Each structure stands twice: as structure tokens, then as C-alpha cells.
Amino acid sequence: MSTTYKVFFTNYSGFNNNFAFFSAAPIVTNNGGSPVYGNIIASQYVPADNGDTTFEIDVTQTYYAWTSISPVATKDLPGSNVVTKISNSKLATLGKSGAPGSTCDVKVFASQLGMNQLANLGFLSGTFKLVNSGGNPTFDGNATTYQAPDGTYQIASDQGAFLPDQNFICGLGSVDSNGQRIPVATFAAQPNTVATIAPVVKFYIAQYGSQQGTVINVSILSNKAAEIDFTGKGVHAAFVKQVSGGGWEIKYGTAAAMLEASQAFTAKQKRSLLNARQQDIAKLMGLLQANLESNDVDDRYLCSFKWANGTTTEEKGAAVTGVVAAMTGHGYHVLKEPSSPNYDPANFGISAVGSPTTIANNWTQAVNALGAIASDPKTINANLVDQ
């Protein structure tokens, strides 16, 4: 039975932030020299609510060999916000003493290559299964052998299986908390190699906005992350806290502690979601009330705009940052801004001294600078009159 590790994260730092969970890079040898990158396993916005919100992550020691086509040229990995997804995978058995692990052959569906092209490129007969799959890499279902060393599995590819510039990728896969297969580590597949992959049970949590599957440089992102290393500890739970100043507290616990924490998390989850919503409403009401009670009626504004359909979470996050920077640059104070994961509604509390027309114009300029993803900029002053 596969071992499951649980990580519980809470934010006591005093600042709301996005956090990402990822694995240390597996030990990969004989893969043709391709750099090994990590993938974000899970991410979540965690407010600084001193434990009311818990980011809970399950990590199961169930491993997969996976393959796909990189969305960017493999030479450009990890890139910026590049997300890889599994197109084909096989359950991998790690080698044990007296029982070698899985060796999976990478093949390719080559429906877009004619027989003459295959012959001209030097591909051997029978290497490809001709189906209408547009040149996607897959694993040969009849070619699994068991010869990987202890604690590893292998991904093998023939010399004529594919060309390096076809941007095929492969790597270590696992399952997330919902049981879905996800990439954990990524590297460019190379012809005529037998890559040996040894998973590890060391993980990180970093302050980082991203989504599951995002390709990252582990050595860089882990520098300011909490390191959670289960190696040799004999326990399966970790409790991680970000504290004031951005530091980390990490404690390890038993299965009983893990179960207790999980039950406590489940019990308070609905309350936490409700509290977060109530807090947002309370902040907005407080802002409007302050507007109404202020002797200087042009002192505070509720500024807003509308998101275009199809705007992604990443685009919204970047847009909010841009608007805040623009208004701050004009000398205003941003008292409230939209928060992840939805950034909706796009309402901002702005403290300003000056002509209402000037403030409205500055707001309109900041929103228009976002381009097509934002529209309908509005400012409302203390008297709740549209400017």
C-alpha cells in the first residue's frame, strides 16, 4: 500500500499571500543531459488569519512515468508561467532488492509522417503505431520490462523514436489530493537514452502565485521556501507555519496527529470560508461608512472596473498589481484591493486628496492601461455620486 504524507500549512505572517507546494527534484541520470525542472503540485491563496485557513496537501507515494509535448520549445524551459499536462502515463514500480523496477519505452504516434518520410529519417519498421494522433508521444503498451535499480524506474527511448526538436517531454508523475495524475518533475526527452528516475520525499512551500503543473526551477524557488523533508523521519505529517517576517516553523507528527489535524481542518473549513466572505463584506462596508462619516467628502473613493470574460486568474492578479502601482504612483493610498483566487468584484478602496475629476481621470487611465481585460472604470466618492 502506498504511503501518504500530509502537509498542513497556516499563515501567521501578517500578510495575505499565494503559496505553492512542490517537490525537490528527483535524482535523474542518463537522460541525455536534459535539465530537470519541477512542477507545482498544489497552490492556494492563504490569508493571514492566524490559522483559520489551512492549506492541506496530500502526497502519495504512487509514481507514474509520463510524457507529453512541451507548450514551448524545450530549450526555453522553464519559461514564464509554462504549464505542462500529462498526455500519456504508466504506473511505475520502483525497484527493490531482488525486484527491479519498471522500464517504460517512449514511442510516438506518427500519423502526420508518411511511410517514405519515416524511411528517409531512418526510423525502424514497427517503431510507430500509425493512428490519427498528430505526432503525440506515448508509451508502448507492450514494451514494459523490469530492470530499473533499487528505488528507481526508467524511461527508455530508441535512437529513432523521435527528433529532439519535436519538444517531447517526460518525467516523474504522481497523484494530487483529488486522485488526478499530475506532473511532479519535467525534462526534455532525448532519443537513445534510458533515463533512470529516483523520487524523493522532500518538498517545499514557497510564497508564489501559480497554478498546478507550472514548470519551475526548483533550485531557485526553494531558496526562500520552507523545506519539508520526510526522509528517515518515520512520520507522515508535517505542520508548517509562516511567521512574522516571512520565516518558517516546521514540525513533524505521527499518523494520529495527522488524522486529528485533518479532522479539525474539515470541521472548520466551512466556517473559514464564511468568515473570509464576511470579512471582505465588513471591509467594504467599513470603507463606505468611513466615506459617509468623513468631514472631507473627497477624501476616500470606491473605485471599480469590470473584468472581460475569459480573463485568467494570472491576468487578474497581474492587473491588480499594476493598478495598485499606478494609483500609488499618483500619491494615493490603496486601502482595499481584490484578492485571489477570483479577484472579483474588482473593487478598490482609494484614499485621496484632490479634485474628484483628477482622481477619476487617474483611475480611468490606470484601468485603460490594462487593455481589453478591463472596462467600465468608475469612482464613487463619499456621497456615493458617480464621478
Residue pairs with C-beta under 8 A, 6 or more apart in sequence:
2 60
2 61
2 62
3 60
3 61
3 236
4 58
4 59
4 60
4 61
4 236
5 58
5 59
5 60
5 61
5 201
5 203
5 230
5 236
5 237
5 238
6 56
6 57
6 58
6 59
6 236
6 237
6 238
6 258
6 261
6 262
7 21
7 56
7 57
7 59
7 203
7 205
7 228
7 237
7 238
7 239
7 240
8 54
8 55
8 56
8 237
8 238
8 239
8 240
8 261
8 262
8 265
9 19
9 21
9 46
9 54
9 55
9 56
9 57
9 205
9 240
9 241
9 242
10 46
10 50
10 51
10 53
10 54
10 55
10 240
10 241
10 242
11 17
11 19
11 46
11 47
11 48
11 49
11 50
11 53
11 241
11 242
12 48
12 50
12 51
12 241
12 242
12 243
12 244
13 48
13 242
13 243
13 244
13 245
13 246
14 48
14 244
15 48
16 45
16 46
16 47
16 48
16 339
17 45
17 46
17 48
17 207
17 242
18 43
18 44
18 45
18 46
18 207
18 208
18 209
18 210
18 317
18 340
19 43
19 44
19 45
19 46
19 55
19 205
19 206
19 207
19 208
19 242
20 40
20 42
20 43
20 205
20 206
20 208
20 209
20 210
20 214
20 216
20 221
21 40
21 41
21 42
21 43
21 55
21 57
21 203
21 204
21 205
22 38
22 39
22 40
22 41
22 184
22 203
22 204
22 206
22 216
22 218
22 221
23 38
23 41
23 59
23 172
23 184
23 185
23 199
23 200
23 202
23 203
23 204
23 218
24 38
24 200
24 202
24 203
24 204
24 218
24 222
25 36
25 37
25 38
25 185
25 200
25 218
25 219
26 36
26 172
26 184
26 185
26 197
26 198
26 199
26 200
27 197
27 198
27 200
28 36
28 185
28 187
28 195
28 196
28 197
28 198
29 195
29 196
30 193
30 194
30 195
30 196
31 155
31 187
31 190
31 193
31 195
32 188
32 190
32 191
32 192
32 193
32 195
33 190
34 74
34 187
34 188
34 189
34 190
35 77
35 187
35 188
36 171
36 185
36 186
36 187
37 77
37 78
37 185
37 186
37 187
37 215
37 216
37 217
37 218
38 184
38 185
38 186
38 215
38 216
38 217
38 218
38 221
39 84
39 171
39 182
39 183
39 184
39 185
39 186
39 212
39 213
39 214
39 215
39 216
40 208
40 210
40 211
40 212
40 213
40 214
40 216
41 57
41 59
41 174
41 176
41 182
41 184
41 203
41 212
42 55
42 57
42 176
42 177
42 212
43 208
43 209
43 210
43 211
43 212
44 55
44 341
45 339
45 340
45 341
46 53
46 55
47 53
47 276
47 339
49 272
49 275
49 276
52 268
52 271
52 272
52 275
52 276
53 272
53 276
54 261
54 265
54 268
54 269
54 272
55 205
56 177
56 262
56 265
57 177
58 176
58 177
59 174
59 201
59 203
60 174
60 175
61 174
61 199
61 201
62 91
62 174
62 175
63 91
63 92
63 94
63 153
63 172
63 173
63 174
63 199
64 86
64 89
64 90
64 91
64 92
64 172
64 173
64 174
64 175
64 181
65 89
65 90
65 92
65 102
65 104
65 139
65 153
65 155
65 170
65 172
65 173
65 197
66 86
66 87
66 88
66 89
66 90
66 170
66 171
66 172
66 173
66 181
66 183
67 86
67 87
67 88
67 89
67 106
67 137
67 138
67 139
67 155
67 168
67 169
67 170
67 189
68 84
68 85
68 86
68 87
68 88
68 136
68 137
68 168
68 169
68 170
68 183
69 87
69 136
69 137
69 166
69 167
69 168
69 169
70 77
70 82
70 84
70 167
70 168
70 169
70 186
70 188
71 82
71 83
71 84
72 79
72 82
72 167
73 165
73 167
74 164
74 167
74 168
74 169
74 188
75 188
77 169
77 186
77 188
77 215
78 215
78 216
78 217
79 215
81 210
81 214
81 314
82 214
82 215
83 211
83 212
83 213
83 214
83 215
84 169
84 183
84 186
84 213
84 215
85 183
85 213
86 173
86 181
86 182
86 183
87 136
87 137
87 138
88 136
88 137
88 138
88 139
89 139
89 173
89 181
90 102
90 104
90 139
90 144
91 102
92 101
92 102
92 104
92 153
92 197
93 101
93 102
93 146
93 153
94 101
94 102
94 148
94 150
94 151
94 152
94 153
94 199
95 101
95 146
95 148
95 149
95 150
95 151
95 152
95 153
96 150
96 151
97 150
99 146
100 146
100 147
100 148
100 149
101 146
101 147
101 148
101 149
101 150
101 151
101 152
101 153
101 154
102 144
102 145
102 146
102 148
102 153
102 154
103 144
103 145
103 146
103 147
103 148
103 153
103 154
103 155
103 156
103 194
104 139
104 140
104 143
104 144
104 153
104 154
104 155
104 156
105 139
105 140
105 143
105 144
105 156
105 157
105 158
106 137
106 138
106 139
106 140
106 155
106 156
106 157
106 161
106 162
106 168
106 170
106 189
107 127
107 128
107 129
107 137
107 138
107 139
107 140
107 143
107 158
107 161
108 127
108 128
108 135
108 136
108 137
108 138
108 161
108 162
108 166
108 168
109 128
109 129
109 130
109 131
109 133
109 134
109 135
109 136
109 137
109 138
110 118
110 123
110 128
110 130
110 135
111 130
111 131
111 132
111 133
111 134
111 135
112 134
112 135
113 121
113 128
113 135
118 128
121 160
121 163
122 160
123 160
124 158
124 160
127 158
127 160
127 161
135 166
137 162
137 166
137 168
137 170
137 189
147 154
148 154
148 196
149 196
151 198
151 199
152 196
152 197
152 198
153 196
153 197
154 194
154 195
154 196
154 197
155 170
155 189
155 194
155 195
155 197
156 193
156 194
156 195
157 189
157 190
157 191
157 192
157 193
157 194
158 191
158 192
159 191
159 192
160 191
161 191
162 168
162 189
162 191
163 191
164 188
164 190
164 191
167 188
168 188
168 189
169 186
169 187
169 188
169 189
170 186
170 187
170 189
170 195
171 183
171 184
171 185
171 186
171 187
171 197
172 183
172 184
172 185
172 197
172 199
173 181
173 182
173 183
173 184
174 181
174 182
174 184
175 181
175 182
176 182
176 212
182 212
182 213
183 213
184 199
185 197
186 215
187 195
200 231
201 229
201 230
201 231
202 227
202 228
202 229
202 230
202 231
203 227
203 228
203 229
203 230
204 218
204 221
204 222
204 225
204 226
204 227
204 228
205 225
205 226
205 228
205 240
205 248
206 221
206 222
206 224
206 225
206 226
207 224
207 242
207 246
208 221
209 314
209 317
209 340
210 216
211 313
211 314
224 246
226 240
226 242
226 248
226 250
227 250
228 238
228 240
228 250
230 236
230 238
230 252
233 252
235 252
235 253
235 254
235 255
236 254
236 255
236 258
237 252
237 253
237 254
237 255
237 257
237 258
237 261
238 250
238 251
238 252
238 253
239 250
239 251
239 252
239 253
239 261
240 248
240 249
240 250
241 248
241 249
241 250
242 248
243 249
253 261
280 339
283 336
283 349
284 302
284 336
284 347
284 349
287 300
287 302
287 335
287 336
287 349
288 302
288 384
290 300
291 297
291 299
291 300
291 301
291 302
291 381
291 382
291 384
292 382
294 300
294 382
296 353
297 381
297 382
297 383
298 352
298 353
298 354
298 355
298 356
298 359
298 381
298 382
299 351
299 352
299 353
299 382
300 335
300 349
300 350
300 351
300 352
300 381
300 382
301 349
301 350
301 351
301 352
301 359
301 363
301 379
301 380
301 381
302 347
302 348
302 349
302 350
302 379
302 380
303 327
303 347
303 348
303 349
303 350
303 363
303 377
303 378
303 379
303 380
304 345
304 346
304 347
304 348
304 376
304 377
304 378
304 380
305 346
305 367
305 370
305 374
305 375
305 376
305 377
305 378
306 346
306 374
306 375
306 376
307 316
307 343
307 344
307 346
307 373
307 374
308 372
308 373
308 374
308 375
311 319
311 373
313 340
313 341
313 342
313 343
315 373
316 338
316 340
316 342
316 343
316 344
316 346
316 373
317 340
317 343
319 343
319 370
319 373
319 374
320 337
320 338
320 343
320 346
322 366
322 369
322 370
323 337
323 348
323 366
323 367
323 370
324 334
324 337
324 348
326 362
326 365
326 366
326 369
327 334
327 348
327 350
327 362
327 363
327 366
328 334
330 362
331 352
332 350
332 351
332 352
332 359
332 362
333 350
333 351
333 352
334 348
334 349
334 350
334 351
335 349
335 350
335 351
336 347
336 348
336 349
337 348
337 349
338 344
338 345
338 346
338 347
338 348
346 374
350 359
350 363
350 379
352 359
356 379
356 381
356 387
357 387
359 379
359 387
360 379
360 387
363 377
363 378
363 379
364 377
366 377
367 374
367 375
367 377
368 374
368 377
378 386
378 387
379 386
379 387
380 386
380 387
381 387
